[in-house]
Amino acid sequence: MQLISDLNAITQPFINAVVTTGNFDGVHLGHQALFHEVIERADAIGGTSVAITFEPHPIRVLKKNGHPPLITLLDQKTELIDSTGVDVLIVIPFSMEFAAFTAREFVADILVKRIGMRAMVVGSDYSFGRNREGNLALLQKMAGEIGFEVIVRDWIQGPDNKTDRISSTRVRELVMAGDMARTRKHLGRYYQIRGKVATGRNRGGRLLGFPTANINLQDELSPKTGVYAVTVECRDKQFKGVANIGYSPTFDDHIFTVEVHILDFDQDIYGEDIRVNFIHRLRAEQKFNGIDELSEQINKDVVQAREILANI
């Protein structure tokens, strides 16, 4: 996949570009359906499949950091879109200047003239341009004027409710509820956070007998506080583990942490990148009457996690 982060780097239009645009936060099954439609249409006309997204999230710019936590940061979003087989991903730097583009300017000047769009794949509630003034009706009108095709893709229904649809908003709700099984049904994969292993408070191994890798979250969405069975991708291998998300009430720290105990693992990975996939929420976070009681419960958590992860 070709990755472009500057529109000025596009010196000539792509051949018969078939385009879809959006934030694509989460790259859930609904987004994936759009990408596959784009790829199929591009293949049918000997063209180029193009996905366009924005960085940072437009709401962050328009509402002064008021955006919801991100399901996927840019590096993961890029990897996931790449895995669908799209030919080109264009990441447009979103700014107030870019937000001032009218819907007509965005379509005519950027999509058609610069990118070479011959067809566009959108969802039924697609909106775009300054103040979201562009809608499906305007897009179809411009298609007739300029000469491109508009393909409207039905939204993918939610797996549990036929009146619901898969969306980034719904995924956020499920992650924040700690419902990892239903989250997976919407994403088509386990929910993942990633980051560098940071120095913790040196008590997991020293006091409890369970050393942990600590991750500092940035903009990404955190699952509901509690203890989870997880898998951990580290050094190109996958391990099983138990993660605690929360405020360590037994120690009265009141500091939010993500701590991962990797099972059957004793290597020094401080400063290294790891990826944590959330499989199942074991229990809520709770306060214990001392270190011994907490350590005993962690032992039980490890046993339960091993059972859940046995076939993963």
C-alpha positions, 0 to 999 in steps of 0.5 A: 500500500502506498501511504501519502501524508501530503496532498502536494505529493500527488503530482498526477491523478491516479488511474481510474481512482475509486475512493472512500473517505472517512475517519475510519476510527476502529477500522471495524467491519463496516469500514472494512466492507467499504474498503472491499467495495472500493477494491472490487470496483477499482479492479473492475475498471482497471483502477486504483483503490484509494482510502482517505482519512484525516489526522488528527481527528477532525473533532479534536481540531474543531472542538479544541480537544473535545474528541472521544478517545480513539479506538485506533491510533494512526499507526494501527489504523494504517496497518489495518487499512493496509491489511484490507488490500487498498492500493493507496491510503491518503492521510490528510493533515486536518486543520482549520484551513482544511476545514474551510473547504466547501463540499464542492471544493473538496469533491471537485478540486481534491477528489476529482482533479487532484486524485482522479476520482472516477467513483466514490463509495460511501455509506448512506448517511455520508456527510462532508465539507465545511460544516458538514454541508455536503450530503449524499444528495449533493454528491449525486448531483455533482456526480452528474455534473462532473462525471463520476459514479456514486456507490452507496454501501448499506451499513453492516447490521450489528451482530446482536440487533438487526435494528442496530448497525456497526459503528465506531460509537457502538464499538466505544460503548462496548469497550467501555462496558468491558464487553470484549466478546461483542467488541470482537464481533464488531471489529472482526478482531480482538480490541488492542492497545499498544505502547512502550513498556514504562517503569512502574512502581516496582511492586508487582514482582517485588511485593506480589510475585507477579511482575508487570509491564506497564503501558501509558495510554495516550489518546486511545480508548481504555477498556472498563476498569477491571482484570482481563485475560489478554494476549500480548504481542512482544518481540514478534511472538505472542504470549498469554497474560493478565491485565489490570486496568484501574487505580490499584485501590488496595494501595490507595494510589488513585493513579490510573494504570494499565499493568500486564502480567505476561505468563511464563515470561521473564525477559526485560522489555522496558522501553520496548513496544508491546501490543495487548489484545483483550480477550475476556473481562475476568472481574471488576477491580476491587480493594483487598485487605492487604498484599496477601489477599491481593496476591491470592486473588491474582493467583486465581485470576491467572488460573482462570485466564489460562483456562480461557486462553487455552485455545487461543 
